[in-house]
Amino acid sequence: MEEKSITQIKSLSKLDKIIGHEKIFGKICILKFGATWCVPCQKIKERFKKLDNEFDDIIFLEIDVDDDDEDKTIRISDYFGVNILPTIIILQSHGNLPSANELDKIVIKKHEGSDLSPIIGFCMNLKTKINNIEGNKKMVNRFGPPDENMKRGLEKLSMGNSEGYNLNLENEIEKNNNYANHTNHENQDLKKYREFRL
């Protein structure tokens, strides 16, 4: 798998352009504030890159606080009130950036320090939720109208043919197997989380 490179943001206008892009709307963005001279920032750089490669549904961005005012307006670190390095801010895009006093509308979490465990936990939870949503889309609504297989099975059963009943039993077995596969995926996600914490 080819490694992605994390986008470096050097101005508030560039960040606004990325956050405001229609393809980003509604997505989670994680901003890492750091500096080349900051030892803890350099220590988490590789782990942050691993997170970027692991979680495709999240946008990862890096900001160097010594080079975050390319357009000479307002520093990105000042806009977000960053005082400690490294600082990681998780936000959800709702279009363009709001004014600085309305940041609570988009900022989900602000984490200061080099311990990435809360960020990894957040990413894992988000991935699990996304997988559950996608899985629920594929699941059959047991209380909804019967599907074609069940209709055919009931027709065959009413004609004295038990083959239709077996067809529904096979569907139940398949649902149970899908649930087992889903549980295995959750166990794999937990294992990946533990690997990140090491």
C-alpha positions in Angstrom: 0.0 0.0 0.0 1.4 3.4 -1.0 1.9 5.8 1.9 0.2 9.2 1.7 1.9 12.3 2.7 0.2 14.6 5.1 -0.8 18.0 3.8 1.2 20.9 5.3 -1.0 24.0 5.9 0.8 27.4 5.8 -2.0 29.9 5.9 -5.5 30.3 7.4 -6.9 31.0 3.9 -5.5 27.6 2.6 -7.0 25.8 5.6 -10.3 27.6 5.0 -10.2 26.5 1.4 -9.6 22.8 2.3 -12.1 22.7 5.2 -14.7 24.5 3.0 -14.3 22.2 0.0 -17.5 20.3 -0.9 -15.8 16.9 -0.8 -14.7 17.6 2.8 -18.0 18.8 4.0 -19.1 16.8 7.0 -15.8 14.9 7.3 -13.6 14.8 10.4 -10.3 16.7 10.1 -7.4 16.4 12.5 -4.9 19.2 12.7 -1.5 18.7 14.3 0.3 21.8 15.4 4.0 21.4 15.9 7.5 22.8 15.1 10.8 21.5 13.8 12.5 22.5 17.0 9.9 20.7 19.2 11.2 17.3 20.3 7.8 15.8 21.4 6.4 17.0 18.0 9.1 15.1 16.1 8.5 12.0 18.3 4.9 11.7 17.3 5.4 12.6 13.6 5.7 9.0 12.4 2.8 7.8 14.5 0.6 10.6 13.1 1.6 9.6 9.6 0.6 6.0 10.4 -2.8 7.2 11.5 -3.2 9.1 8.3 -2.5 5.9 6.3 -4.8 3.8 8.5 -7.9 6.0 8.5 -9.0 7.0 5.0 -12.2 8.6 6.2 -10.4 11.2 8.2 -8.4 14.2 6.8 -5.0 14.7 8.5 -3.3 18.1 8.3 -0.1 19.4 9.8 0.7 23.0 10.7 4.2 24.3 11.6 3.6 27.1 14.1 6.8 28.9 12.8 5.4 28.9 9.2 1.6 29.3 9.6 1.1 32.8 8.3 2.1 32.7 4.7 -0.7 35.1 3.6 0.3 37.6 6.5 -3.2 37.8 7.9 -3.7 35.8 11.2 -1.6 32.9 12.4 -3.5 29.5 12.3 -2.1 28.8 15.8 -3.5 32.1 17.1 -6.9 31.5 15.4 -7.2 28.1 17.3 -5.6 29.4 20.5 -2.6 27.0 20.4 -0.2 27.6 23.3 1.3 24.2 23.9 3.1 21.9 21.4 2.2 19.5 20.1 -1.5 20.3 20.0 -4.0 18.2 18.1 -7.4 19.6 17.2 -10.2 17.4 15.9 -12.9 19.3 14.0 -15.8 18.5 11.7 -16.1 20.5 8.5 -19.3 22.4 8.1 -18.2 24.5 5.2 -15.9 27.5 5.6 -14.2 28.3 8.9 -16.3 30.3 11.3 -15.1 33.4 13.2 -12.6 32.7 16.0 -15.3 33.2 18.7 -17.5 30.5 17.1 -14.9 27.7 16.9 -16.9 25.6 19.3 -19.3 24.9 16.4 -16.7 22.9 14.6 -14.1 21.8 17.1 -14.8 18.4 18.6 -11.7 17.9 20.7 -8.5 19.8 21.5 -5.6 17.7 22.8 -2.3 19.0 24.1 0.8 16.9 24.6 2.5 14.0 22.8 0.3 11.2 24.1 -1.7 10.2 21.0 -3.8 7.6 22.8 -7.0 9.8 23.0 -6.6 10.6 19.3 -6.1 7.0 18.3 -9.1 6.0 20.5 -11.2 8.7 18.7 -10.2 7.4 15.3 -10.9 3.8 16.2 -14.3 4.7 17.6 -15.1 6.7 14.5 -14.0 3.8 12.2 -16.2 1.4 14.2 -19.2 3.7 13.9 -18.7 4.1 10.2 -18.3 0.3 9.8 -21.5 -0.2 11.8 -23.4 2.3 9.7 -22.2 0.6 6.5 -23.0 -2.8 8.0 -26.5 -1.7 9.0 -27.2 -0.5 5.5 -26.6 -4.1 4.3 -28.6 -5.8 7.1 -32.0 -7.0 6.4 -34.8 -5.2 8.3 -36.5 -8.2 10.0 -39.6 -6.1 10.8 -39.9 -4.7 7.3 -41.7 -6.2 4.3 -40.6 -9.7 3.4 -38.0 -10.0 0.7 -38.4 -12.0 -2.5 -36.7 -15.2 -1.1 -39.1 -15.2 1.9 -42.1 -14.7 -0.4 -41.0 -17.6 -2.6 -40.3 -19.7 0.4 -43.7 -19.1 1.9 -45.3 -20.0 -1.5 -43.3 -23.2 -1.7 -44.2 -24.1 1.9 -47.8 -23.4 1.3 -47.6 -25.9 -1.7 -46.3 -28.6 0.6 -42.7 -28.1 -0.5 -40.3 -27.8 2.4 -37.5 -26.5 0.2 -38.6 -22.9 0.8 -38.2 -23.3 4.5 -34.6 -24.4 4.0 -34.0 -21.3 1.9 -35.0 -19.1 4.9 -32.9 -21.2 7.2 -29.9 -20.6 4.9 -30.5 -16.8 5.1 -30.5 -17.0 8.9 -27.2 -19.0 8.8 -25.7 -16.4 6.5 -26.8 -13.6 8.9 -25.2 -15.3 11.8 -22.0 -15.8 9.8 -22.0 -12.1 8.9 -22.4 -11.2 12.6 -19.4 -13.5 13.4 -17.3 -11.7 10.6 -18.3 -8.3 12.1 -17.1 -9.4 15.5 -13.8 -10.6 14.0 -13.4 -7.1 12.4 -14.0 -5.5 15.8 -11.3 -7.7 17.3 -8.9 -6.8 14.6 -9.6 -3.1 15.1 -8.9 -3.6 18.9 -5.6 -5.3 18.0 -4.6 -2.4 15.7 -5.5 0.1 18.5 -3.2 -1.8 20.9 -0.4 -1.8 18.3 -0.7 2.0 17.9 -0.4 2.5 21.7 2.9 0.6 21.8 
